[in-house]
């Protein structure tokens, strides 16, 4: 009888050990899974930052090239705008001079 009781005890102890080992393994797996998820989030955020940096650089290059093109257009427009102003100023000066000449003659 003693040997049968002893075997039952041994079997019970083995089952408890296996159960504890399995619980520990499950906890380890959960911890490893959490770590894995955190690392994946870090990698995604790093990749997103890199993509954003690349996009910002390419956008700034596009903006710089557009600004250069716009500045060339502004220079041409300024020249065209200056011509009518010059004509108007010349006309105003001529009118002023003519009026002064007329006033001098009347005296």
C-alpha positions as CSV (number, residue, x, y, z in Angstrom):
1,X,0.0,0.0,0.0
2,X,2.7,2.3,0.9
3,X,4.2,2.0,-2.6
4,X,0.9,2.8,-4.3
5,X,0.4,5.9,-2.2
6,X,4.0,6.9,-2.9
7,X,3.4,6.5,-6.6
8,X,0.2,8.6,-6.5
9,X,2.1,11.3,-4.6
10,X,4.9,11.3,-7.1
11,X,2.4,11.5,-10.0
12,X,0.6,14.3,-8.3
13,X,3.9,16.2,-7.7
14,X,5.0,15.7,-11.3
15,X,1.7,17.1,-12.5
16,X,1.9,20.1,-10.3
17,X,5.5,20.7,-11.5
18,X,4.4,20.5,-15.1
19,X,1.5,22.8,-14.5
20,X,3.8,25.4,-12.8
21,X,6.3,25.0,-15.7
22,X,3.5,25.6,-18.2
23,X,2.3,28.6,-16.3
24,X,5.8,30.1,-16.3
25,X,6.2,29.4,-20.0
26,X,2.8,31.1,-20.7
27,X,3.9,34.2,-18.7
28,X,7.2,34.3,-20.5
29,X,5.4,34.1,-23.8
30,X,3.1,37.0,-22.8
31,X,6.1,39.1,-21.8
32,X,8.0,38.2,-25.0
33,X,4.9,39.1,-27.1
34,X,4.6,42.5,-25.3
35,X,8.2,43.2,-26.0
36,X,7.8,42.2,-29.6
37,X,4.8,44.6,-30.0
38,X,6.7,47.5,-28.4
39,X,9.6,46.9,-30.7
40,X,7.3,46.8,-33.7
41,X,5.8,50.1,-32.7
42,X,9.2,51.6,-32.3
43,X,10.2,50.4,-35.8
44,X,7.0,51.7,-37.3
45,X,7.5,55.1,-35.7
46,X,11.1,55.3,-36.8
47,X,10.1,54.3,-40.4
48,X,7.3,56.9,-40.4
49,X,9.8,59.6,-39.3
50,X,12.2,58.6,-42.0
51,X,9.4,58.7,-44.6
52,X,8.3,62.1,-43.3
53,X,11.9,63.4,-43.5
54,X,12.2,62.2,-47.0
55,X,8.9,63.8,-48.0
56,X,9.8,67.0,-46.3
57,X,13.1,67.1,-48.2
58,X,11.5,66.4,-51.5
59,X,8.7,68.9,-50.8
60,X,11.3,71.6,-49.9
61,X,13.2,70.8,-53.1
62,X,9.9,71.2,-55.1
63,X,9.1,74.4,-53.3
64,X,12.6,75.8,-53.8
65,X,12.4,75.0,-57.5
66,X,9.0,76.6,-57.7
67,X,10.2,79.7,-55.9
68,X,13.1,80.0,-58.3
69,X,10.7,79.7,-61.2
70,X,8.4,82.2,-59.6
71,X,11.2,84.6,-58.9
72,X,12.2,84.5,-62.6
73,X,8.6,85.3,-63.5
74,X,8.5,88.2,-61.0
75,X,11.6,89.7,-62.5
76,X,10.0,89.7,-65.9
77,X,6.8,91.1,-64.5
78,X,8.6,93.9,-62.7
79,X,10.3,95.0,-65.9
80,X,6.9,95.1,-67.7
81,X,5.3,96.9,-64.8
82,X,8.1,99.5,-64.6
83,X,7.6,100.6,-68.2
84,X,4.1,102.0,-67.8
85,X,5.0,103.7,-64.5
86,X,8.0,105.3,-66.2
87,X,5.8,106.6,-69.0
88,X,3.2,107.9,-66.5
89,X,5.9,109.6,-64.5
90,X,7.4,111.2,-67.6
91,X,4.0,112.4,-68.7
92,X,3.4,113.9,-65.2
93,X,6.7,115.6,-65.3
94,X,6.1,117.0,-68.8
95,X,2.6,118.3,-67.7
96,X,4.1,119.9,-64.6
97,X,6.8,121.6,-66.7
98,X,4.3,122.8,-69.3
99,X,2.1,124.3,-66.6
100,X,5.0,126.1,-65.1
101,X,6.0,127.5,-68.5
102,X,2.5,128.7,-69.0
103,X,2.4,130.4,-65.7
104,X,5.7,132.1,-66.4
105,X,4.5,133.4,-69.8
106,X,1.3,134.9,-68.2
107,X,3.2,137.1,-65.8
